[in-house]
Amino acid sequence: MRQPLVAGNWKMNGSTETIKNLLEGIKQSIDTVSGAEVVVCPPYVYLPGVQQQLAGTAVSLGSQNISEHEAGAYTGEISASMLLEFRCRYAIVGHSERRTLFGESDSRVAAKYAAARAAGIVPVLCLGEILEERERGVTEDVVARQLDAVVALEGIEALADGVIAYEPVWAIGTGKTASPDQAQEVHAFIRGRIAQQCSATAEKVRILYGGSVKGANAPDLFSMPDIDGGLIGGASLDADEFVSICRAAC
Ligand code: PGA
């Protein structure tokens, strides 16, 4: 039985003030969430403050990115050991915004997956096709290529140490959610592809859906057999909305 997980990706949003209010709101009602793991991923500079504010709660901390390097002359980068200092349990790797806006290749994303895993941080590996790829009917090829880059570097069983997030790029921040059936189809494809090489890993790995998840559509998405929770962008900036999504995952 896979424990559901809901992770809020705040992206480049918030200030000390708004984050304090958001966390207050989440803390007030998070007790109504039982059975699902809840994670928030603030911008790097807010990690120490958020860590303090979350002390004593069941909400875990994640980062939005991680360097593939351990230390050294990599201006602007943040390493796994730095993230561990602030008790980051999770690190998002290969978010579509990193891939498309910052040119992160499949092999670089795989190296980030490896760096997180080596440090004992759970990588949240994002996979997903752009609209043009869906329309051309190559969604499965794209997702397989992104997944295979990690498998080639780390081996199939390494996927059991991480989390996968299927996020169709056309659904991110657009208000256009994949239908539960559309999402389930790709989730089942991903799990099936892993199962071809290792059924125990396929059974264990959590596959989250991301892309315009809201309190209103979360119950239908999360009721699908291969959807184990969500990676939430916009709606994670609203405490009530985020907690209602978390509740839907229980
Ligand atoms: P969204 O973002 O929920 O705002 O669509 C999801 C994501 O990018 O992880």
Residues whose N, C-alpha, C, O or C-beta is under 5 A from the ligand:
A	BS01	PGA	N9 A171 I172 G173 T174 G210 G211 S212 V213 L231 I232 G233 G234 A235
